[in-house]
């Protein structure tokens, strides 16, 4: 039965919904209606709480902290902000304070006091000329090596790395300045940290609206690798940011995602890549299961969730005709698929503490909690 699962899963997903008895089940636990458009949902580490960030109809930003209580979401704290909040992360926070870093529609990057959201931010800087599309953090939560850092990508085309102790970017990747309107430049839609396995090594991956993916090495201050996915990059994530680069998943417009094997870089071919079709619409995002880096969830513009398992090839590299190492891509197995909304699922987060517990935000103004079962079997 297990051997037949990939084909059966793909056929059932094409038909719409799928449910197989042996596969992990996607079970809705809570469906909470929000009075604003949620753009980001993140679990508060080491707790049963989540931070939801978004935009009210009057253009103001909102951050709410909800806790799970008796099958419902109970509001524990909330704050209102001058500009809509587009993205957030706990990746650079300490476990003691657990303060989220957020990016807003006016280009500001702030670290908020989670216990006093209405008070002045712990740290704030006008980091970009316009909307901050994406943010990621590294070096916090006692995970990995190196100092805490943030990386942001913006509609103004820049990608900037921040040390929260200073108000100037540590690194700034900028498009060629031609004096044009920042809103007309190449749009950076996704950023992610990776390769942070010691105090020196760290890379950032950035995805752009024209399909470019760039890998920037923070140790050597150089663009280490770049490619183009042919479609705008909506999301990307390393399977783990605190190990040597292993896999990078990139999701794009036009119903596709790619999985790059980041262990072997060929001088001319780059990294081995697997391309997969999914959701029959834009693949908005990707999130790996923290407890098992080979399982990941993609979210779709069709309101769907797809759970995949990455299967490694027998040999991860081979020799090309000139004797140089060439990576070999693996395969992905669709474990389960479910369409849960008529609107796109724009944010998804697995709980770092409870395997299979997930929170997500939809553009139908709902925040939902899901339980994904049987993940321990994979």
C-alpha positions as CSV (number, residue, x, y, z in Angstrom):
1,X,0.0,0.0,0.0
2,X,2.8,2.3,0.9
3,X,4.5,1.8,-2.5
4,X,1.3,2.7,-4.4
5,X,0.8,5.8,-2.3
6,X,2.5,8.5,-4.5
7,X,0.5,7.7,-7.6
8,X,-2.8,7.3,-5.7
9,X,-2.1,10.5,-3.8
10,X,-1.4,12.5,-7.0
11,X,-4.5,11.1,-8.7
12,X,-6.8,11.9,-5.7
13,X,-5.3,15.4,-5.4
14,X,-6.0,16.1,-9.1
15,X,-9.6,15.0,-8.4
16,X,-9.9,17.6,-5.6
17,X,-9.8,16.3,-2.1
18,X,-8.0,13.2,-0.9
19,X,-8.1,11.1,2.2
20,X,-6.4,7.8,2.6
21,X,-6.7,5.9,5.8
22,X,-3.0,5.3,6.3
23,X,-1.9,8.8,5.3
24,X,-1.5,11.7,7.7
25,X,-4.9,13.4,8.2
26,X,-5.4,17.2,8.1
27,X,-8.0,17.9,10.8
28,X,-9.4,21.3,11.5
29,X,-9.4,22.0,15.3
30,X,-10.3,25.8,15.4
31,X,-11.7,28.2,12.8
32,X,-11.5,31.7,14.1
33,X,-12.9,34.7,12.2
34,X,-10.8,37.9,12.3
35,X,-12.0,41.5,11.9
36,X,-9.0,42.3,9.7
37,X,-6.9,40.7,6.9
38,X,-4.3,38.4,8.5
39,X,-1.0,38.2,6.6
40,X,1.2,36.3,9.0
41,X,0.7,33.8,11.8
42,X,3.5,32.5,14.0
43,X,3.6,30.3,17.1
44,X,5.1,31.9,20.1
45,X,7.9,29.5,21.0
46,X,7.5,27.3,24.1
47,X,3.9,28.1,24.5
48,X,0.3,27.3,23.3
49,X,0.0,30.9,22.0
50,X,0.3,32.4,18.5
51,X,0.9,35.9,17.1
52,X,-1.4,37.0,14.3
53,X,-0.4,40.0,12.2
54,X,-2.3,41.9,9.6
55,X,-4.1,44.9,8.2
56,X,-7.4,46.6,9.3
57,X,-9.8,48.1,6.8
58,X,-8.8,51.6,7.9
59,X,-5.2,50.9,6.9
60,X,-3.9,50.4,10.5
61,X,-1.8,47.4,11.5
62,X,-2.8,44.9,14.1
63,X,-0.9,42.2,16.1
64,X,-3.0,39.9,18.3
65,X,-1.7,37.1,20.6
66,X,-4.2,34.2,20.9
67,X,-3.9,31.2,23.2
68,X,-5.5,27.9,22.8
69,X,-8.2,27.3,25.4
70,X,-10.9,24.6,25.3
71,X,-11.1,24.3,21.6
72,X,-11.2,28.1,20.9
73,X,-8.7,30.9,20.4
74,X,-8.8,33.3,23.4
75,X,-7.3,36.8,22.9
76,X,-4.5,37.3,25.3
77,X,-3.1,40.6,24.0
78,X,-3.3,43.0,21.1
79,X,-1.8,46.1,19.7
80,X,-2.6,48.7,17.0
81,X,-0.1,50.2,14.7
82,X,0.0,53.2,12.3
83,X,0.7,50.9,9.3
84,X,-0.4,47.4,8.3
85,X,1.8,44.5,9.4
86,X,2.9,42.3,6.5
87,X,5.3,39.8,8.0
88,X,6.8,38.6,11.3
89,X,9.3,36.2,12.8
90,X,10.5,34.9,16.2
91,X,13.7,33.6,14.6
92,X,16.0,36.2,16.2
93,X,14.3,36.4,19.6
94,X,15.6,35.1,22.8
95,X,13.7,32.3,24.5
96,X,13.4,34.4,27.6
97,X,11.7,37.4,25.9
98,X,10.2,35.9,22.7
99,X,9.7,39.3,21.1
100,X,8.6,39.1,17.5
101,X,10.2,41.1,14.7
102,X,7.8,42.5,12.2
103,X,7.8,44.4,8.9
104,X,5.1,46.9,7.9
105,X,3.6,48.5,4.8
106,X,5.6,51.7,5.2
107,X,9.1,50.0,5.2
108,X,9.5,49.9,9.0
109,X,11.1,47.0,10.8
110,X,10.3,46.7,14.5
111,X,10.9,44.3,17.4
112,X,7.7,44.4,19.6
113,X,7.4,43.7,23.3
114,X,5.0,40.7,23.2
115,X,3.7,41.4,26.7
116,X,3.1,45.1,26.0
117,X,2.2,45.4,22.4
118,X,0.7,48.9,22.7
119,X,4.0,50.3,24.1
120,X,6.9,51.7,22.1
121,X,8.7,48.9,20.2
122,X,11.9,47.5,21.8
123,X,13.7,48.4,18.5
124,X,12.5,50.0,15.3
125,X,14.1,51.4,12.2
126,X,12.9,52.8,8.9
127,X,14.6,50.0,6.9
128,X,13.0,50.3,3.4
129,X,11.5,52.9,1.2
130,X,8.2,51.0,0.8
131,X,6.4,47.8,1.8
132,X,8.4,45.1,3.7
133,X,7.3,41.9,1.9
134,X,9.1,39.3,4.0
135,X,11.3,38.8,7.0
136,X,13.3,35.9,8.6
137,X,15.4,35.6,11.7
138,X,18.4,33.5,12.8
139,X,20.5,33.0,15.9
140,X,17.7,33.2,18.4
141,X,15.7,30.7,20.5
142,X,18.9,28.9,21.4
143,X,18.9,27.3,17.9
144,X,22.0,27.2,15.8
145,X,25.1,29.4,16.0
146,X,26.1,33.0,15.6
147,X,24.5,36.3,16.7
148,X,20.8,37.1,16.3
149,X,20.1,38.7,12.9
150,X,17.1,39.6,10.8
151,X,16.8,39.7,7.0
152,X,14.1,41.6,5.2
153,X,13.0,41.9,1.6
154,X,11.0,44.8,0.2
155,X,9.1,46.1,-2.8
156,X,11.9,48.6,-3.2
157,X,14.0,45.7,-4.5
158,X,16.5,45.6,-1.6
159,X,17.4,42.8,0.7
160,X,18.9,43.9,4.1
161,X,20.5,42.1,7.0
162,X,20.0,43.6,10.4
163,X,21.7,43.3,13.8
164,X,19.0,44.3,16.3
165,X,21.6,46.1,18.4
166,X,22.2,48.8,15.7
167,X,20.0,50.8,13.4
168,X,22.0,50.4,10.2
169,X,21.9,47.3,8.0
170,X,24.8,45.0,8.3
171,X,24.5,44.1,4.6
172,X,22.4,45.7,1.9
173,X,21.7,44.0,-1.5
174,X,20.4,46.7,-3.7
175,X,19.3,46.9,-7.4
176,X,21.2,49.3,-9.6
177,X,20.0,52.8,-8.7
178,X,18.5,54.5,-11.7
179,X,16.5,57.1,-9.8
180,X,13.2,55.3,-10.5
181,X,10.2,55.0,-8.2
182,X,11.0,52.3,-5.6
183,X,7.6,50.7,-6.3
184,X,8.7,50.1,-9.9
185,X,11.9,48.2,-9.1
186,X,12.3,44.4,-9.0
187,X,10.2,43.1,-6.1
188,X,11.7,40.8,-3.4
189,X,9.0,38.5,-2.3
190,X,10.8,35.9,-0.1
191,X,13.9,35.6,2.1
192,X,15.4,32.9,4.3
193,X,18.4,32.2,6.4
194,X,20.4,29.0,6.1
195,X,23.8,27.3,6.6
196,X,24.2,28.7,10.1
197,X,26.0,25.7,11.5
198,X,28.9,27.5,13.2
199,X,29.7,31.1,14.3
200,X,31.2,32.1,10.9
201,X,29.0,30.5,8.2
202,X,25.6,31.9,7.3
203,X,23.8,32.5,4.0
204,X,20.6,34.1,2.9
205,X,18.4,33.1,0.0
206,X,16.2,35.7,-1.7
207,X,13.4,35.2,-4.2
208,X,12.1,37.9,-6.6
209,X,9.0,38.6,-8.7
210,X,10.8,37.8,-11.9
211,X,11.7,34.3,-10.7
212,X,15.3,35.1,-9.7
213,X,16.7,33.2,-6.7
214,X,20.0,34.5,-5.2
215,X,22.1,32.8,-2.6
216,X,24.2,35.4,-0.7
217,X,27.1,34.3,1.5
218,X,27.4,36.5,4.6
219,X,30.9,35.3,5.5
220,X,32.5,36.2,2.1
221,X,30.0,39.0,1.3
222,X,29.4,37.6,-2.2
223,X,26.6,36.2,-4.3
224,X,27.4,32.5,-4.1
225,X,24.8,31.2,-6.6
226,X,21.9,32.5,-8.6
227,X,19.2,31.0,-10.9
228,X,15.9,31.8,-12.4
229,X,12.7,29.7,-11.8
230,X,10.8,31.3,-14.7
231,X,8.0,32.4,-12.4
232,X,7.8,34.8,-9.5
233,X,9.1,33.3,-6.2
234,X,6.4,33.5,-3.6
235,X,8.1,31.6,-0.8
236,X,11.4,29.7,0.0
237,X,12.8,27.9,3.0
238,X,15.8,25.8,3.9
239,X,14.8,22.5,5.6
240,X,16.9,23.6,8.6
241,X,18.7,26.9,9.0
242,X,21.1,25.6,11.7
243,X,22.9,22.8,9.7
244,X,25.1,22.7,6.6
245,X,22.8,23.6,3.6
246,X,20.8,20.4,2.8
247,X,17.7,21.3,0.8
248,X,16.0,24.5,-0.3
249,X,12.4,24.5,-1.3
250,X,11.2,27.4,-3.6
251,X,7.5,28.0,-4.4
252,X,6.4,30.0,-7.3
253,X,3.5,31.3,-9.4
254,X,2.0,29.0,-12.0
255,X,1.4,26.0,-9.7
256,X,5.0,24.9,-9.3
257,X,7.6,24.4,-6.6
258,X,11.2,23.4,-6.8
259,X,13.4,21.4,-4.3
260,X,17.2,22.1,-4.6
261,X,19.7,19.7,-3.2
262,X,22.2,22.2,-1.6
263,X,24.9,19.7,-0.7
264,X,26.6,19.5,-4.1
265,X,27.3,22.6,-6.3
266,X,28.5,21.9,-9.8
267,X,30.7,24.7,-11.4
268,X,28.3,25.2,-14.4
269,X,25.1,23.3,-13.6
270,X,24.7,24.6,-10.0
271,X,22.5,22.7,-7.6
272,X,20.4,19.7,-8.6
273,X,16.8,20.5,-8.8
274,X,13.4,18.7,-8.7
275,X,10.3,20.6,-10.1
276,X,6.8,19.6,-9.1
277,X,3.3,20.9,-10.0
278,X,0.9,21.6,-7.1
279,X,-2.4,23.3,-6.2
280,X,-3.4,24.2,-9.8
281,X,-2.7,27.8,-8.7
282,X,0.0,30.0,-7.1
283,X,2.0,28.1,-4.5
284,X,2.0,30.8,-1.8
285,X,4.3,29.3,0.8
286,X,6.4,26.5,2.2
287,X,6.9,25.4,5.8
288,X,9.0,22.4,6.9
289,X,8.1,20.3,9.9
290,X,10.5,21.3,12.7
291,X,10.7,17.8,14.1
292,X,11.4,16.1,10.7
293,X,13.1,18.2,8.0
294,X,12.0,15.8,5.2
295,X,8.3,16.6,5.6
296,X,6.9,20.0,4.4
297,X,3.6,21.7,3.7
298,X,2.9,23.9,0.7
299,X,0.0,26.4,0.7
300,X,-2.0,27.3,-2.4
301,X,-3.9,30.1,-3.9
302,X,-6.7,27.7,-4.3
303,X,-7.1,27.6,-0.5
304,X,-5.4,24.2,-0.4
305,X,-2.7,22.5,1.8
306,X,-0.4,19.8,0.4
307,X,1.8,17.7,2.7
308,X,4.9,16.2,1.1
309,X,7.7,13.9,2.0
310,X,11.1,14.3,0.3
311,X,12.8,11.0,-0.6
312,X,16.5,11.0,-1.1
313,X,18.1,9.3,-4.1
314,X,20.3,6.2,-3.5
315,X,23.3,8.4,-4.3
316,X,23.2,12.2,-3.8
317,X,26.0,12.9,-6.3
318,X,27.5,11.4,-9.4
319,X,30.5,12.4,-11.6
320,X,30.0,14.3,-14.9
321,X,32.1,13.4,-18.0
322,X,34.9,15.6,-16.7
323,X,34.9,13.9,-13.3
324,X,33.3,16.8,-11.4
325,X,30.7,16.2,-8.7
326,X,27.1,16.7,-9.9
327,X,24.1,16.6,-7.5
328,X,21.3,14.1,-8.0
329,X,17.8,15.3,-7.1
330,X,15.4,13.1,-5.1
331,X,11.6,12.7,-5.4
332,X,8.7,14.0,-3.5
333,X,5.7,12.0,-2.3
334,X,2.3,13.7,-1.8
335,X,1.1,12.3,1.6
336,X,-2.2,14.2,1.7
337,X,-4.0,17.2,0.2
338,X,-7.0,19.2,1.4
339,X,-8.7,22.3,0.1
340,X,-9.9,24.2,3.1
341,X,-10.9,27.6,1.8
342,X,-12.0,29.5,-1.3
343,X,-9.3,32.1,-0.7
344,X,-5.5,31.7,-0.7
345,X,-3.7,30.4,2.4
346,X,-1.1,33.2,2.9
347,X,0.7,32.0,6.0
348,X,1.3,28.7,7.7
349,X,3.4,27.7,10.7
350,X,4.1,24.4,12.4
351,X,4.4,24.5,16.1
352,X,8.1,24.0,17.1
353,X,7.0,22.3,20.4
354,X,4.1,20.0,19.5
355,X,4.5,17.8,16.4
356,X,1.7,18.2,13.9
357,X,0.1,21.2,15.5
358,X,-0.2,24.0,12.9
359,X,-1.7,27.5,12.5
360,X,-2.6,29.2,9.3
361,X,-4.1,32.4,7.9
362,X,-6.4,32.8,4.9
363,X,-7.5,35.8,3.0
364,X,-11.1,35.0,3.8
365,X,-10.2,36.7,7.2
366,X,-9.9,33.4,9.1
367,X,-7.2,32.1,11.4
368,X,-7.3,28.3,11.8
369,X,-5.6,25.7,13.9
370,X,-5.0,22.3,12.3
371,X,-3.8,19.0,13.6
372,X,-1.7,16.8,11.2
373,X,-1.8,13.2,12.4
374,X,0.6,10.3,12.0
375,X,3.7,12.4,11.3
376,X,5.7,10.2,13.6
377,X,5.3,7.3,11.1
378,X,7.4,9.2,8.5
